[in-house]
Amino acid sequence: MRAVVKVAPVAQQAPRAGGRWHTFDLIVRASRRVVVLNGRTTVDAADSKFASGPVALQWRRGTVKFRSVRIRPI
């Protein structure tokens, strides 16, 4: 997940690194969405399409595992 589905594509394709854990920071403030992958911003977009609702993590293919998922207000 290096993009925000139906909101913003990735500006530059992030390097593939299977078999490693990655760190994502997803920051949502009002209509602004920021995705940071391993310290590198991959998306910084404004869109109020999903102003409220559930949070979902998804992937395109292969095996994906999530650990230490935390959601907190900022």
C-alpha positions as CSV (number, residue, x, y, z in Angstrom):
1,M,0.0,0.0,0.0
2,R,2.0,2.9,-1.3
3,A,-1.1,4.8,-2.6
4,V,-4.5,5.8,-1.5
5,V,-7.0,3.8,-3.6
6,K,-9.4,6.0,-5.7
7,V,-7.7,9.1,-4.2
8,A,-4.0,9.4,-5.2
9,P,-1.6,7.2,-7.1
10,V,2.1,6.9,-6.1
11,A,4.2,9.7,-7.5
12,Q,7.3,7.4,-7.9
13,Q,7.2,3.6,-7.7
14,A,8.7,2.5,-4.4
15,P,11.4,-0.2,-4.5
16,R,10.3,-3.8,-4.1
17,A,11.7,-5.5,-1.1
18,G,9.9,-8.8,-0.4
19,G,10.7,-10.7,2.8
20,R,11.3,-7.6,4.9
21,W,9.1,-5.6,7.3
22,H,8.3,-2.1,6.3
23,T,7.1,0.9,8.3
24,F,4.1,2.9,7.0
25,D,2.8,6.1,8.5
26,L,-0.7,7.0,7.3
27,I,-1.6,10.6,8.3
28,V,-5.2,11.8,7.8
29,R,-6.1,15.3,8.8
30,A,-9.4,16.7,7.5
31,S,-9.1,16.2,3.7
32,R,-5.3,15.7,3.5
33,R,-3.9,12.2,3.2
34,V,-0.2,11.5,3.6
35,V,1.5,8.0,3.1
36,V,5.1,7.6,4.3
37,L,6.8,4.3,3.5
38,N,10.1,3.6,5.3
39,G,10.5,7.4,6.0
40,R,9.8,8.4,2.3
41,T,6.6,10.2,1.4
42,T,4.8,8.4,-1.4
43,V,1.5,10.2,-1.4
44,D,0.5,13.7,-0.2
45,A,-3.0,14.5,-1.5
46,A,-6.1,16.4,-0.5
47,D,-9.5,14.7,-1.1
48,S,-12.6,14.8,1.0
49,K,-14.1,11.7,-0.7
50,F,-13.6,9.6,2.4
51,A,-14.2,12.1,5.2
52,S,-15.4,9.4,7.6
53,G,-15.8,5.6,7.7
54,P,-13.8,2.5,8.3
55,V,-10.1,2.0,7.8
56,A,-9.0,-0.9,5.6
57,L,-5.6,-2.3,4.7
58,Q,-5.3,-4.1,1.4
59,W,-2.8,-5.5,-1.0
60,R,-2.7,-6.5,-4.7
61,R,-1.1,-10.0,-4.6
62,G,1.2,-12.3,-2.7
63,T,1.4,-12.9,1.0
64,V,1.1,-9.8,3.3
65,K,1.3,-9.8,7.1
66,F,0.5,-6.9,9.3
67,R,1.9,-6.4,12.8
68,S,1.8,-3.6,15.4
69,V,-1.1,-1.8,13.7
70,R,-2.1,1.2,15.8
71,I,-4.7,3.8,15.1
72,R,-4.5,6.9,17.3
73,P,-5.9,10.4,17.1
74,I,-3.4,13.2,16.5
